[in-house]
Amino acid sequence: MPALEEFEEIIRRNEPLAPYVHLKVGGPAEMLIQPRTREELAEVVRQCFEQKIPLHVLGGGSNVLIPDEGVRGAVIRLTAPAFTTIEVDGKRVRAGCGASLASLISEASTHALAGLETLVGIQGTVGGAIRCNCSGEIGRFVRRVEVIDARGEIQVREKDELQFGHSSSSLDDPVLLTAEFELDADEPSAIVKRMRKAWIHRKSRQPLTFQAAARIFKNPKGLVASEMIEQTGLAKTQVGGAEISERDANFIVTRENATARDVLRLIDLVRSRVRERFNVELEQEITIW
């Protein structure tokens, strides 16, 4: 009997994952699951842990590299309205963790709420942004996070339980469901001005929008990864169908013939060159499944 057979309506077996991630490379998921309700999701999570089925949650796909051989087990995408709704109540914003970060920023700014607008232009979902404390900023506005634990039970992690660091958080539960933020009221014109400034700065550096690309390394403390990579002379270096972006050396862009192996080889090359030149070990920001 196939694993999770009772959920066949929401499972796609051997589903290619490349179309769902920014680098557009990688093999299929053994099972791609898109639950319709919180209850359905909780039961899928419970059974995966009970049956020892590997479990991944795929958000916007901006910081994930899928191996060429694909991913064993279950890959969950939270695309249903139950996981993407955003509600505003005064200065509090409650967002489903499957919602895009762009949607959250837009909804907050529409209600003249400030704090998140400097994150404009960053790809990904609310859940992904919280889990990695996007730009080291989003965590300070989080008041509570609703999660599903390994038993398939819904729990609430309050602010005093949460810790946010540089590109990291203490949230290690299998699934993040919803997050509540407390923002600051401000003049709409001031919010828009900051959004425009952040957008121009970010887009002037990132790869062009039509390119398949992903940011690869975290910035070491007090240093900038892209500058270090540029100083090694690796800008525009190619390995197979993968290339270091000429606009920001901390991004890898891929062409139609690229493979995940090309990306991995390029990552190893960059890390070794930076180690040789600066005696610094770059830490990956991208997650390799």
Backbone bond lengths (Angstrom), bond angles and torsions (degrees), N, CA, C in turn:
res aa  C-N    CA-C-N  psi(-1)  N-CA   C-N-CA  omega(-1)  CA-C   N-CA-C  phi
1 M - - - 1.478 - - 1.528 109.29 -
2 P 1.345 118.86 130.01 1.466 120.89 179.27 1.526 111.60 -60.94
3 A 1.337 115.88 147.90 1.463 120.35 177.46 1.521 110.38 -60.39
4 L 1.326 116.16 141.06 1.476 123.20 177.11 1.530 112.18 55.95
5 E 1.317 116.15 36.63 1.467 120.81 -175.00 1.521 112.79 -57.18
6 E 1.338 117.91 -31.96 1.465 120.26 -177.87 1.528 113.03 -67.62
7 F 1.339 116.88 -11.51 1.468 120.72 -179.33 1.527 112.05 -105.87
8 E 1.323 117.43 22.60 1.456 121.08 -175.16 1.526 113.38 -54.03
9 E 1.345 117.75 -30.65 1.473 120.40 -178.75 1.519 112.53 -62.40
10 I 1.322 116.67 -26.22 1.468 119.45 -175.52 1.538 111.78 -114.03
11 I 1.331 116.91 9.84 1.462 120.92 -178.72 1.528 110.63 -109.64
12 R 1.336 115.27 135.54 1.454 121.57 168.33 1.521 106.30 -115.08
13 R 1.307 116.14 118.16 1.462 119.90 -176.88 1.533 110.81 -91.08
14 N 1.333 114.93 141.73 1.471 122.22 -177.44 1.529 111.51 53.73
15 E 1.318 114.86 45.05 1.465 121.81 -178.57 1.534 110.48 -84.45
16 P 1.340 118.82 124.46 1.473 120.66 175.95 1.530 111.17 -57.52
17 L 1.323 116.68 133.59 1.464 120.57 -178.51 1.523 113.56 -99.23
18 A 1.333 117.25 -16.94 1.467 119.94 -177.87 1.538 113.12 -52.12
19 P 1.345 119.35 -40.96 1.470 118.64 -179.55 1.529 114.17 -64.77
20 Y 1.335 117.35 -16.11 1.466 120.94 -175.37 1.527 113.18 -96.58
21 V 1.346 117.55 -4.45 1.465 119.72 -177.82 1.525 109.79 -121.24
22 H 1.314 116.33 155.13 1.463 121.33 -173.06 1.523 113.49 -66.61
23 L 1.337 117.16 -32.68 1.467 118.94 -178.63 1.523 112.89 -76.84
24 K 1.339 117.15 -14.62 1.479 122.78 176.09 1.519 113.29 59.43
25 V 1.340 116.81 31.74 1.459 120.77 175.42 1.523 108.68 -130.16
26 G 1.339 115.47 166.02 1.455 120.56 176.98 1.511 112.91 114.18
27 G 1.322 114.89 164.67 1.452 121.94 -176.57 1.521 113.11 -92.27
28 P 1.342 116.64 -165.42 1.465 121.11 -174.05 1.520 113.53 -87.14
29 A 1.320 114.78 163.44 1.465 121.77 169.99 1.516 108.02 -89.93
30 E 1.312 116.33 137.31 1.464 119.61 173.75 1.531 109.36 -56.42
31 M 1.348 115.33 -43.95 1.472 121.35 175.45 1.521 109.09 -141.03
32 L 1.319 117.63 121.84 1.463 121.74 170.67 1.520 106.59 -102.61
33 I 1.333 116.01 119.75 1.463 121.47 -174.17 1.521 109.80 -117.21
34 Q 1.337 116.30 128.66 1.462 121.81 178.34 1.534 108.72 -123.61
35 P 1.342 117.16 87.28 1.467 121.29 -177.28 1.525 112.07 -61.66
36 R 1.338 114.94 154.14 1.472 120.30 -179.22 1.518 112.32 -100.01
37 T 1.335 117.41 -24.90 1.463 121.50 -177.07 1.524 110.13 -135.72
38 R 1.320 115.09 164.44 1.465 120.11 176.80 1.527 110.81 -63.37
39 E 1.317 115.67 -39.19 1.464 120.50 -179.18 1.532 110.89 -64.50
40 E 1.317 115.94 -42.24 1.452 121.13 178.71 1.526 110.38 -63.01
41 L 1.324 115.85 -43.69 1.459 121.30 178.46 1.526 110.77 -61.75
42 A 1.322 117.03 -46.43 1.463 121.20 -178.56 1.530 111.09 -59.85
43 E 1.329 116.68 -39.61 1.457 120.34 -179.25 1.530 110.90 -70.70
44 V 1.333 117.53 -37.67 1.463 120.53 175.91 1.524 110.09 -60.96
45 V 1.325 116.53 -46.08 1.465 120.69 179.80 1.526 110.39 -61.48
46 R 1.323 116.74 -45.56 1.468 120.73 -179.17 1.524 110.87 -58.63
47 Q 1.329 116.28 -46.80 1.454 119.54 -177.41 1.531 112.17 -68.84
48 C 1.332 116.80 -35.58 1.462 119.29 177.80 1.527 110.77 -60.31
49 F 1.323 117.12 -45.01 1.462 119.48 -179.33 1.524 111.25 -71.85
50 E 1.310 116.42 -37.24 1.463 120.83 179.25 1.526 111.18 -64.36
51 Q 1.347 115.70 -39.67 1.466 120.87 -177.46 1.531 112.77 -94.67
52 K 1.344 115.57 5.84 1.465 121.76 179.19 1.541 111.88 57.53
53 I 1.329 115.10 42.63 1.464 121.62 175.53 1.531 108.26 -91.63
54 P 1.335 119.35 123.48 1.469 120.21 177.71 1.528 110.92 -55.08
55 L 1.331 116.03 140.26 1.463 120.67 -174.11 1.521 110.39 -131.56
56 H 1.340 116.07 130.42 1.460 122.52 174.43 1.526 108.49 -129.57
57 V 1.318 116.03 149.49 1.466 121.20 172.39 1.522 107.26 -113.28
58 L 1.326 116.09 124.50 1.465 121.78 -179.31 1.518 109.62 -105.71
59 G 1.330 115.76 115.93 1.459 120.34 178.84 1.521 110.57 -91.37
60 G 1.317 116.64 -120.30 1.460 120.52 -179.04 1.514 113.54 -75.73
61 G 1.342 117.01 -14.19 1.458 120.56 177.77 1.522 114.18 77.78
62 S 1.340 117.12 15.89 1.470 119.35 -176.33 1.517 112.74 -79.95
63 N 1.325 117.94 -21.80 1.474 119.50 -176.89 1.521 112.09 -128.11
64 V 1.330 116.57 34.84 1.464 121.40 -178.76 1.525 110.03 -125.12
65 L 1.336 115.43 135.59 1.459 121.47 172.27 1.524 107.72 -113.98
66 I 1.324 116.57 120.08 1.456 122.62 179.94 1.531 109.20 -91.95
67 P 1.328 118.95 127.14 1.471 120.34 178.13 1.529 111.34 -60.73
68 D 1.329 116.21 153.85 1.467 120.44 179.73 1.521 112.07 -61.43
69 E 1.331 116.55 -30.52 1.464 119.43 -178.44 1.529 112.61 -80.89
70 G 1.328 117.07 -4.98 1.456 120.29 177.53 1.519 113.18 93.59
71 V 1.327 115.57 -168.70 1.462 122.20 -173.81 1.525 110.07 -127.26
72 R 1.320 116.14 124.48 1.459 120.85 176.41 1.528 111.06 -75.28
73 G 1.331 115.44 152.57 1.449 120.16 174.95 1.508 113.27 84.83
74 A 1.348 115.52 -146.20 1.463 122.36 -173.81 1.522 111.41 -108.79
75 V 1.316 115.56 134.31 1.469 122.43 171.69 1.527 106.47 -115.96
76 I 1.325 116.71 121.61 1.464 122.05 -176.40 1.520 110.33 -103.58
77 R 1.334 116.02 134.26 1.470 121.70 171.36 1.529 108.79 -119.04
78 L 1.331 115.71 130.57 1.469 121.22 -177.26 1.529 109.47 -99.71
79 T 1.326 116.19 78.79 1.459 121.17 -174.60 1.526 113.55 -106.65
80 A 1.337 118.27 -12.59 1.468 121.51 -177.76 1.528 110.25 -71.99
81 P 1.344 117.72 156.34 1.470 121.13 178.95 1.526 113.59 -53.84
82 A 1.325 117.66 -28.81 1.463 121.19 179.58 1.524 112.01 -60.40
83 F 1.342 116.92 -19.80 1.468 120.76 -175.81 1.530 113.22 -118.76
84 T 1.319 117.64 4.07 1.475 119.48 -175.05 1.531 113.68 -126.08
85 T 1.331 117.55 1.42 1.469 121.02 -177.44 1.523 111.24 -72.31
86 I 1.336 115.76 141.89 1.470 122.04 177.17 1.533 108.39 -124.30
87 E 1.340 116.38 128.10 1.467 121.81 -179.18 1.519 109.97 -126.69
88 V 1.332 115.85 141.95 1.462 121.49 -179.69 1.524 109.47 -117.48
89 D 1.334 115.69 131.51 1.467 121.95 177.60 1.515 108.19 -137.32
90 G 1.343 115.68 98.39 1.466 119.47 -175.32 1.518 109.99 65.37
91 K 1.337 115.91 -123.42 1.461 120.58 178.59 1.520 112.54 -93.49
92 R 1.313 116.61 1.89 1.463 121.41 -179.94 1.534 110.35 -97.48
93 V 1.309 115.79 136.06 1.464 121.74 176.32 1.522 107.72 -124.50
94 R 1.322 116.03 126.53 1.465 121.68 178.57 1.524 107.90 -111.16
95 A 1.312 115.48 122.87 1.474 119.74 -174.21 1.518 111.04 -128.87
96 G 1.329 115.71 137.62 1.455 120.25 171.15 1.516 108.84 -66.88
97 C 1.316 116.73 140.45 1.463 119.98 -175.04 1.522 113.13 -73.16
98 G 1.333 117.36 -9.12 1.452 120.50 173.67 1.516 113.02 -86.80
99 A 1.343 117.01 -9.62 1.465 120.85 178.38 1.517 110.16 -68.41
100 S 1.317 116.52 153.01 1.464 119.20 177.79 1.520 110.05 -74.71
101 L 1.320 115.89 148.41 1.460 120.91 176.51 1.525 109.75 -60.58
102 A 1.326 117.07 -35.36 1.464 121.41 178.96 1.533 110.88 -61.77
103 S 1.327 117.13 -40.20 1.468 121.11 179.23 1.521 110.80 -65.34
104 L 1.331 116.79 -40.89 1.469 120.82 178.41 1.523 110.81 -62.48
105 I 1.326 116.75 -46.41 1.470 120.75 179.92 1.521 110.39 -62.03
106 S 1.325 116.88 -43.35 1.464 121.72 179.97 1.519 111.61 -61.95
107 E 1.334 116.73 -45.35 1.458 120.78 -178.66 1.525 111.03 -65.56
108 A 1.323 116.88 -41.02 1.465 120.51 178.65 1.526 111.04 -63.58
109 S 1.336 116.70 -46.07 1.465 119.63 -178.06 1.527 111.35 -66.65
110 T 1.339 117.11 -33.66 1.469 121.06 177.39 1.525 111.04 -60.95
111 H 1.333 116.49 -31.03 1.461 121.72 179.42 1.533 111.66 -97.88
112 A 1.333 117.30 18.61 1.469 123.42 177.53 1.523 112.10 57.23
113 L 1.342 115.89 40.40 1.459 121.61 177.43 1.523 109.32 -110.31
114 A 1.316 115.31 127.90 1.460 121.40 -173.65 1.521 112.22 -107.60
115 G 1.339 115.06 159.34 1.451 121.90 175.21 1.514 112.60 135.62
116 L 1.322 115.63 -35.49 1.462 119.95 -176.22 1.526 113.26 -102.46
117 E 1.318 117.20 -6.76 1.470 120.05 -171.09 1.528 113.19 -65.08
118 T 1.343 117.81 -24.70 1.468 119.21 179.56 1.527 112.11 -72.65
119 L 1.337 117.05 -7.63 1.461 121.45 178.17 1.528 111.59 -91.14
120 V 1.319 117.44 1.58 1.459 120.92 -177.81 1.535 110.12 -57.90
121 G 1.329 115.50 139.36 1.458 120.13 -179.49 1.510 114.26 94.33
122 I 1.348 116.81 -9.93 1.463 120.34 176.96 1.523 108.69 -86.67
123 Q 1.311 115.83 128.40 1.457 121.48 -178.02 1.527 110.48 -80.40
124 G 1.344 116.16 157.48 1.454 119.79 173.56 1.508 112.72 126.06
125 T 1.323 115.26 -178.85 1.458 121.73 -179.21 1.524 110.75 -102.13
126 V 1.324 114.85 168.22 1.466 120.51 177.30 1.523 110.20 -60.39
127 G 1.336 116.63 -45.08 1.459 119.97 -179.38 1.518 112.67 -60.95
128 G 1.323 116.33 -44.51 1.457 119.95 178.86 1.516 112.32 -64.23
129 A 1.335 115.71 -39.25 1.469 120.44 -179.51 1.520 111.29 -64.39
130 I 1.336 116.08 -38.71 1.467 120.05 179.72 1.521 110.81 -71.61
131 R 1.323 115.74 -44.86 1.468 119.20 -175.93 1.531 111.68 -59.39
132 C 1.342 116.71 -35.52 1.471 118.92 -179.54 1.528 112.12 -103.92
133 N 1.344 117.38 9.42 1.466 122.40 -178.66 1.530 110.04 47.61
134 C 1.303 114.40 65.55 1.456 124.10 -174.33 1.532 112.80 -44.08
135 S 1.318 115.56 123.45 1.475 123.62 -179.24 1.528 113.01 56.99
136 G 1.327 116.65 16.71 1.455 120.32 -179.46 1.506 113.75 67.61
137 E 1.358 116.77 17.48 1.462 120.03 -172.89 1.518 115.11 -120.00
138 I 1.322 117.75 -38.23 1.465 119.62 -167.98 1.525 112.45 -64.45
139 G 1.331 116.58 -30.25 1.458 120.05 -176.59 1.513 114.80 -59.22
140 R 1.321 117.61 -31.66 1.472 118.79 -176.33 1.518 113.49 -70.85
141 F 1.328 117.08 -12.22 1.463 120.19 178.54 1.532 112.52 -100.31
142 V 1.338 116.64 -5.50 1.466 120.84 -177.19 1.527 110.05 -79.35
143 R 1.335 115.87 129.94 1.470 120.61 179.14 1.521 112.00 -105.87
144 R 1.296 117.66 -33.00 1.466 121.00 174.98 1.521 108.86 -162.01
145 V 1.317 115.10 154.85 1.461 121.58 178.75 1.526 108.53 -133.01
146 E 1.302 115.88 130.43 1.458 122.06 176.20 1.525 107.66 -93.33
147 V 1.333 116.35 130.77 1.464 120.62 -174.55 1.526 110.36 -131.50
148 I 1.326 115.20 167.27 1.461 121.35 168.20 1.525 106.78 -114.73
149 D 1.338 115.65 125.08 1.462 119.03 -178.43 1.529 110.77 -88.06
150 A 1.325 116.09 -177.44 1.462 121.22 -175.09 1.525 113.39 -66.91
151 R 1.330 117.28 -16.20 1.466 120.40 176.93 1.522 111.46 -88.94
152 G 1.337 116.69 0.49 1.452 120.55 -177.89 1.515 112.49 79.87
153 E 1.322 117.14 18.01 1.470 121.54 -179.12 1.525 110.27 -100.97
154 I 1.331 115.79 140.64 1.459 121.33 178.68 1.527 109.54 -82.20
155 Q 1.316 115.79 126.53 1.462 122.51 -179.14 1.528 109.40 -126.39
156 V 1.323 116.46 160.55 1.464 121.43 176.47 1.520 108.95 -117.38
157 R 1.318 116.11 126.02 1.463 122.11 175.48 1.530 107.98 -102.12
158 E 1.319 116.15 111.59 1.468 121.17 -177.92 1.529 111.21 -80.93
159 K 1.316 114.89 164.70 1.470 121.37 -175.79 1.524 112.30 -52.53
160 D 1.339 117.01 -43.55 1.466 118.86 -175.83 1.530 112.97 -71.38
161 E 1.335 117.81 -10.39 1.466 121.54 175.73 1.523 111.99 -90.89
162 L 1.329 116.43 -16.30 1.464 121.44 -171.21 1.520 111.67 -94.35
163 Q 1.317 115.18 142.66 1.457 121.32 174.45 1.524 108.75 -128.55
164 F 1.321 115.48 132.88 1.460 120.74 179.48 1.519 109.36 -122.58
165 G 1.332 114.68 132.45 1.450 119.88 177.96 1.509 110.53 -123.83
166 H 1.322 115.66 -163.26 1.458 121.01 178.86 1.526 108.57 -71.68
167 S 1.332 116.33 109.97 1.471 122.65 179.92 1.529 112.60 58.12
168 S 1.343 116.31 33.93 1.458 118.74 -179.45 1.525 110.98 -156.80
169 S 1.322 115.45 163.87 1.456 122.01 173.82 1.519 108.96 -148.71
170 S 1.323 116.29 168.23 1.461 120.88 178.82 1.520 111.83 -85.17
171 L 1.324 117.83 0.62 1.463 121.81 -177.98 1.530 109.83 -74.74
172 D 1.318 116.25 107.38 1.463 120.28 -179.74 1.522 112.47 -122.47
173 D 1.329 117.34 13.80 1.460 120.72 176.55 1.522 109.93 -67.77
174 P 1.334 118.14 152.31 1.465 120.94 -176.75 1.522 114.39 -56.61
175 V 1.353 117.00 -39.32 1.466 120.42 -175.53 1.529 109.62 -137.39
176 L 1.322 116.07 134.24 1.463 121.65 170.95 1.529 107.56 -98.15
177 L 1.328 116.41 127.44 1.464 121.30 -175.39 1.518 113.17 -94.96
178 T 1.330 116.45 -62.80 1.461 121.09 -179.76 1.523 109.53 -137.90
179 A 1.303 115.87 157.88 1.460 121.12 176.83 1.524 108.81 -133.93
180 E 1.319 115.23 143.33 1.465 120.40 176.25 1.520 108.98 -114.25
181 F 1.323 115.13 129.66 1.457 121.86 -179.14 1.516 109.92 -114.46
182 E 1.314 116.13 148.27 1.467 121.36 171.12 1.516 107.55 -116.50
183 L 1.339 115.34 116.07 1.456 120.97 -174.78 1.520 111.06 -111.77
184 D 1.314 116.98 178.76 1.466 123.01 -178.15 1.521 110.29 -109.22
185 A 1.313 116.75 137.71 1.462 120.44 174.71 1.527 109.21 -72.54
186 D 1.332 116.57 142.29 1.456 120.72 179.42 1.520 109.04 -156.16
187 E 1.318 115.40 168.39 1.452 120.35 178.09 1.533 109.75 -68.44
188 P 1.322 118.03 130.68 1.470 120.44 -179.83 1.527 113.24 -53.38
189 S 1.325 116.86 -38.44 1.468 119.42 -178.48 1.525 111.32 -64.97
190 A 1.335 117.01 -35.36 1.461 120.69 179.09 1.526 110.59 -69.92
191 I 1.335 116.27 -38.45 1.467 120.82 178.64 1.519 109.89 -64.58
192 V 1.328 116.61 -46.27 1.469 121.33 -179.58 1.521 110.72 -61.88
193 K 1.313 117.24 -38.73 1.463 121.53 -179.90 1.530 110.29 -62.59
194 R 1.328 116.68 -43.74 1.470 120.49 178.91 1.524 110.99 -68.07
195 M 1.331 116.77 -38.04 1.460 120.41 177.30 1.520 110.87 -61.70
196 R 1.321 116.36 -45.39 1.459 120.68 -178.74 1.530 110.85 -62.72
197 K 1.324 116.41 -42.41 1.467 120.74 -179.91 1.532 110.49 -63.36
198 A 1.341 116.64 -45.20 1.470 121.04 -179.59 1.527 110.62 -64.78
199 W 1.340 115.85 -41.07 1.463 120.74 -178.94 1.525 110.82 -62.30
200 I 1.324 117.00 -48.04 1.465 121.37 -178.76 1.527 110.57 -61.98
201 H 1.326 116.43 -44.60 1.466 120.21 -179.11 1.525 110.94 -62.91
202 R 1.329 116.68 -45.43 1.468 120.64 -176.20 1.531 111.18 -69.17
203 K 1.325 116.81 -45.79 1.458 120.14 -175.80 1.524 112.89 -71.80
204 S 1.317 117.35 -22.13 1.462 119.46 178.12 1.523 111.56 -72.18
205 R 1.336 116.37 -18.71 1.456 121.26 -177.43 1.526 113.60 -105.57
206 Q 1.323 116.52 -33.80 1.459 119.56 -174.89 1.525 112.23 -72.10
207 P 1.334 116.75 158.27 1.469 119.59 173.68 1.526 110.54 -56.04
208 L 1.308 116.61 157.82 1.462 121.88 -178.91 1.526 110.20 -62.50
209 T 1.330 116.69 150.34 1.459 121.44 -171.09 1.528 113.45 -61.37
210 F 1.333 117.54 -26.86 1.465 118.72 -178.52 1.530 111.92 -82.24
211 Q 1.321 117.94 -7.50 1.457 120.94 -177.46 1.534 111.26 -85.59
212 A 1.331 115.91 141.25 1.463 121.25 171.87 1.520 106.74 -80.03
213 A 1.333 116.72 116.08 1.463 119.13 -171.35 1.517 111.46 -152.39
214 A 1.336 115.69 159.66 1.457 121.34 175.58 1.524 109.47 -152.92
215 R 1.334 115.22 146.32 1.459 121.91 175.13 1.530 107.60 -77.63
216 I 1.325 117.27 138.27 1.459 120.09 -167.81 1.535 114.69 -106.05
217 F 1.327 118.56 -45.89 1.464 120.80 -172.34 1.532 112.61 -118.72
218 K 1.329 114.79 151.87 1.463 121.08 171.23 1.524 108.22 -77.00
219 N 1.321 116.21 153.49 1.460 119.78 174.09 1.527 109.25 -76.57
220 P 1.334 118.00 124.61 1.470 119.02 174.46 1.530 109.51 -62.25
221 K 1.308 117.38 154.82 1.463 120.92 -177.12 1.527 110.64 -56.20
222 G 1.331 115.57 122.55 1.455 121.31 177.84 1.518 114.56 78.49
223 L 1.336 117.61 3.43 1.462 121.38 -177.42 1.529 109.98 -129.24
224 V 1.325 116.14 167.37 1.465 121.63 179.03 1.520 108.21 -121.46
225 A 1.324 116.28 116.93 1.465 120.75 -175.21 1.523 112.52 -58.13
226 S 1.324 117.61 -42.72 1.468 119.92 -176.97 1.526 111.42 -62.58
227 E 1.325 117.11 -38.77 1.462 120.21 179.82 1.534 111.12 -67.42
228 M 1.325 115.32 -39.09 1.463 119.48 179.07 1.530 110.76 -64.51
229 I 1.325 115.90 -41.70 1.472 120.00 -179.69 1.523 110.21 -65.70
230 E 1.343 116.86 -41.71 1.466 120.74 177.99 1.522 111.12 -59.40
231 Q 1.339 116.21 -39.84 1.465 120.26 -176.93 1.523 112.83 -71.33
232 T 1.332 117.01 -14.58 1.470 119.16 173.89 1.527 111.33 -82.73
233 G 1.334 116.72 -8.17 1.457 120.98 -179.86 1.519 114.11 81.72
234 L 1.339 116.77 17.32 1.465 120.37 -176.05 1.529 114.40 -89.79
235 A 1.325 118.27 -4.75 1.461 119.53 -179.01 1.526 110.70 -54.47
236 K 1.329 116.86 133.98 1.466 125.75 -179.76 1.534 113.65 72.51
237 T 1.344 117.05 6.71 1.463 120.00 177.20 1.532 110.00 -65.91
238 Q 1.333 116.57 137.94 1.459 122.09 -179.39 1.525 111.21 -115.12
239 V 1.320 115.19 143.39 1.465 122.50 168.06 1.520 105.40 -131.96
240 G 1.315 116.64 109.97 1.459 119.71 -175.15 1.528 109.97 59.38
241 G 1.325 116.16 -126.46 1.463 120.51 -179.69 1.509 114.10 -94.82
242 A 1.332 117.47 11.58 1.475 121.94 179.30 1.523 109.76 -108.96
243 E 1.323 116.67 142.93 1.468 121.02 -175.55 1.520 110.13 -144.23
244 I 1.333 116.15 144.51 1.462 121.18 173.67 1.524 108.28 -75.48
245 S 1.322 116.64 128.89 1.460 121.22 -176.03 1.522 111.59 -63.50
246 E 1.323 115.83 138.43 1.468 119.52 176.89 1.525 111.23 -79.03
247 R 1.352 117.60 -15.60 1.464 120.70 179.84 1.523 111.81 -86.51
248 D 1.319 117.75 -31.39 1.458 123.07 176.87 1.522 106.71 -153.23
249 A 1.316 116.60 113.04 1.460 121.15 -173.09 1.524 113.40 -68.66
250 N 1.336 117.34 -7.62 1.462 119.80 176.93 1.532 111.54 -91.61
251 F 1.313 116.72 8.22 1.465 121.47 174.37 1.518 109.39 -112.38
252 I 1.318 115.70 141.57 1.459 121.60 169.95 1.518 107.54 -108.44
253 V 1.325 116.21 133.41 1.465 121.44 175.97 1.521 108.31 -112.15
254 T 1.321 115.65 149.48 1.469 119.89 -177.69 1.516 110.88 -122.47
255 R 1.326 114.76 150.32 1.457 121.75 175.93 1.529 108.85 -103.89
256 E 1.319 116.35 176.17 1.462 120.82 -173.99 1.525 112.72 -59.98
257 N 1.320 117.35 -30.54 1.468 120.33 -176.97 1.530 112.59 -91.69
258 A 1.323 118.28 6.91 1.465 121.72 -175.52 1.521 111.66 -71.66
259 T 1.325 115.48 153.73 1.454 122.32 173.55 1.531 109.06 -125.14
260 A 1.317 115.42 164.13 1.467 119.28 175.69 1.529 109.81 -62.77
261 R 1.318 116.42 -33.80 1.472 119.92 178.55 1.529 110.83 -61.97
262 D 1.329 118.17 -38.24 1.471 120.98 176.34 1.529 110.24 -59.42
263 V 1.321 115.92 -44.55 1.469 120.72 -179.19 1.523 110.39 -63.85
264 L 1.316 116.93 -43.89 1.471 120.87 -179.40 1.526 111.23 -63.11
265 R 1.316 116.87 -40.50 1.470 120.48 179.01 1.530 110.39 -64.89
266 L 1.323 116.67 -38.03 1.465 120.64 179.19 1.532 110.47 -69.37
267 I 1.322 116.90 -39.04 1.469 120.95 176.33 1.529 110.26 -60.18
268 D 1.332 116.73 -45.56 1.466 120.70 179.92 1.529 111.28 -63.04
269 L 1.345 116.33 -39.11 1.462 120.42 179.40 1.527 110.64 -63.47
270 V 1.332 116.79 -46.60 1.469 120.92 -179.59 1.528 110.37 -61.90
271 R 1.311 115.92 -46.60 1.469 119.34 -177.55 1.531 111.04 -60.95
272 S 1.328 117.00 -42.30 1.466 119.60 -177.83 1.524 111.42 -69.16
273 R 1.343 117.72 -39.00 1.473 120.78 179.93 1.530 111.14 -66.69
274 V 1.330 116.56 -41.23 1.470 119.88 179.02 1.525 110.36 -67.08
275 R 1.330 116.44 -37.63 1.470 120.28 177.18 1.529 110.93 -62.53
276 E 1.335 115.84 -43.94 1.470 120.51 -179.86 1.523 111.65 -65.09
277 R 1.335 116.27 -41.07 1.474 120.36 -173.91 1.523 112.24 -80.12
278 F 1.325 117.08 -41.16 1.470 119.66 -171.35 1.532 114.15 -118.14
279 N 1.330 116.91 -3.19 1.459 120.36 -175.76 1.535 111.32 56.21
280 V 1.336 115.00 39.32 1.461 122.07 179.47 1.528 108.26 -124.10
281 E 1.320 117.00 132.99 1.459 122.10 178.45 1.528 108.50 -95.35
282 L 1.324 116.48 108.91 1.455 120.26 179.70 1.527 110.65 -70.89
283 E 1.327 115.17 136.07 1.469 121.24 178.40 1.533 108.95 -99.50
284 Q 1.316 115.72 131.99 1.460 119.85 -178.16 1.525 112.28 -66.69
285 E 1.341 114.98 136.16 1.450 120.20 170.04 1.524 109.41 -92.86
286 I 1.318 115.85 -32.65 1.456 120.63 178.36 1.531 109.31 -74.12
287 T 1.326 115.62 142.77 1.456 121.12 179.32 1.527 109.36 -99.98
288 I 1.328 115.38 129.57 1.461 120.66 179.58 1.528 108.11 -102.59
289 W 1.310 116.72 119.03 1.470 121.13 -178.46 1.526 110.29 -83.78
